[in-house]
Structures are given as structure tokens and as C-alpha cells.
Amino acid sequence: MQLDKLIEKNFCILSPAMTLGTMLTEGVAKSKRNLFPVLNEEEALLGIVLLDDVREFMFDSTLHETVYVRSLMHSPPNVIHYEKDHMKVIMRKFQDSSAWNLPVLKEGKFLGFVSKSKLLSVYRRELIRVSDPL
């Protein structure tokens, strides 16, 4: 299994200086995802924001200009290092963290996320392929 085929890149990127209102209009409203990476200017991952993190107060417009992404973000449960993590390590990271998505870093920069569901789907297909006698 190749890591490149598992990395999903279609995420709305957030900045730590964004307000909640900007995050909602530029991120949440334009994304089909519920996960948002927070990057600095050098594309390094600073943290993540989940839609679940803001769901209970996102419609409170009094907070839209006073709450910032930096106060909403948190560290991911683990990260995948593109250069050194092989599939066994990646699968262990998913197992140990109980995460559904883990960010991938390449040379310290955010590359995308790998989802557990995509990883397991590709793994099942690969098992079928190598075990099929035809």
C-alpha cells in the first residue's frame, strides 16, 4: 500500500488569526468536511478544529468577531510522518489514538489527512488482490 494514494487533500485551511465568523463563512460553509487543519504561513500544522468543537455555539453571532481559531484548535491525537512512517506504524497510530483522521506531515509541512476508513478499504482490497488465486 502506498501512502500517496491514501492522502486526502481537499480540506479548507484555517489560520489561527481567523475569527469564528470568518472560519464559518470561509471554512465550514465551503467544505464538505468536518475537520479543518490550522496552518501557519510556512504551512506547518499548528492544530485542528473539528466541527463538533464549535457546533454548540457557532450560531451565536455575538461570538463571531471575538472568538479566534487559535482558541478553538487543539492538537491532533497523532501525526503521520511521510518520510519515515510505514504502513504498520500508520495502522498502529490509528489503533492507539482511536482517531478517524490523522494529518500527514512532509518535511514539517502539512500534506493532508489519511482517514481510517480509506486506509481499511484499501487494505481490504489489497488483501483480496493478493489472496485471489486468479
C-alpha positions in Angstrom: 0.0 0.0 0.0 1.3 3.4 -0.9 0.8 6.4 1.4 0.4 8.8 -1.6 -2.8 7.0 -2.6 -4.3 7.4 0.8 -3.7 11.1 1.4 -6.7 13.3 1.1 -6.0 17.0 0.4 -9.4 18.7 -0.2 -9.6 20.5 3.2 -10.3 24.1 3.9 -7.2 25.5 5.6 -7.7 27.8 8.6 -5.4 30.4 10.1 -5.0 30.8 13.9 -5.9 34.5 13.5 -9.2 33.9 11.8 -12.3 34.8 13.7 -15.1 32.3 14.3 -17.2 34.2 11.8 -14.6 34.0 9.1 -14.0 30.4 9.8 -17.7 29.7 9.4 -18.0 31.6 6.1 -14.7 30.7 4.6 -14.3 27.2 6.0 -17.4 25.5 7.3 -19.8 26.8 4.7 -17.4 25.9 1.8 -16.4 22.5 3.0 -17.9 19.0 2.9 -15.6 18.0 5.7 -16.0 18.3 9.5 -12.2 18.6 10.0 -10.1 21.7 9.5 -6.3 22.0 9.7 -4.9 25.1 11.2 -1.6 26.1 9.5 0.9 28.9 9.9 2.4 30.9 6.9 5.1 28.2 6.4 2.3 25.5 6.0 3.3 23.9 9.3 0.4 22.3 11.2 -0.5 24.2 14.3 -3.6 22.2 15.2 -7.0 21.1 14.1 -10.6 22.2 14.6 -13.5 19.8 14.4 -17.0 20.9 13.5 -18.0 19.2 16.8 -15.7 21.7 18.6 -17.8 24.7 17.5 -21.3 23.2 16.9 -22.8 24.3 20.2 -22.0 28.0 19.8 -21.4 28.6 16.1 -24.8 30.2 15.7 -24.2 32.7 18.5 -23.4 35.7 16.3 -22.1 37.7 19.3 -19.0 35.4 19.3 -18.3 35.6 15.6 -15.8 38.5 15.9 -14.4 37.8 19.4 -13.5 34.1 19.3 -10.5 33.2 17.2 -9.4 29.9 15.7 -6.3 29.8 17.9 -8.6 29.4 20.9 -10.6 26.6 19.2 -7.8 24.5 17.8 -6.3 21.5 19.5 -3.5 19.1 18.8 -4.3 16.1 16.7 -4.2 12.7 18.5 -1.1 11.8 16.5 0.6 12.6 13.2 1.9 10.6 10.2 5.4 11.4 9.2 5.6 11.0 5.4 9.3 10.3 5.2 9.6 7.7 8.0 6.2 6.1 8.9 5.5 2.8 7.0 2.0 1.2 6.9 2.5 -0.9 10.0 3.4 2.2 12.0 0.5 4.2 10.5 -2.0 1.4 11.4 -0.6 1.3 14.9 -1.1 5.1 15.2 -4.7 4.8 14.2 -5.2 1.9 16.6 -3.5 3.6 19.6 -5.2 7.0 19.0 -8.7 5.8 18.1 -8.7 8.6 15.6 -10.6 8.6 12.3 -8.3 11.0 10.6 -4.6 11.7 11.1 -2.6 14.5 9.5 0.3 13.8 7.3 3.5 15.9 7.6 6.2 16.0 4.9 9.4 17.9 5.8 7.4 19.5 8.6 4.7 20.8 6.3 1.1 19.8 6.3 0.3 17.5 3.3 -3.2 16.3 4.0 -5.1 13.7 6.1 -5.3 9.9 5.9 -8.7 8.6 7.0 -9.0 5.3 8.8 -12.0 4.3 6.6 -10.0 4.8 3.4 -7.0 3.0 4.8 -9.1 0.0 5.8 -10.9 0.0 2.4 -7.6 0.0 0.5 -6.2 -2.6 2.9 -9.2 -4.9 2.3 -8.9 -4.5 -1.5 -5.2 -5.3 -1.3 -5.8 -8.4 0.8 -8.4 -9.7 -1.7 -6.0 -9.0 -4.6 -3.0 -10.9 -3.1 -5.1 -13.8 -1.8 -7.1 -14.3 -5.1 -5.6 -17.3 -6.9 -6.5 -15.9 -10.3 
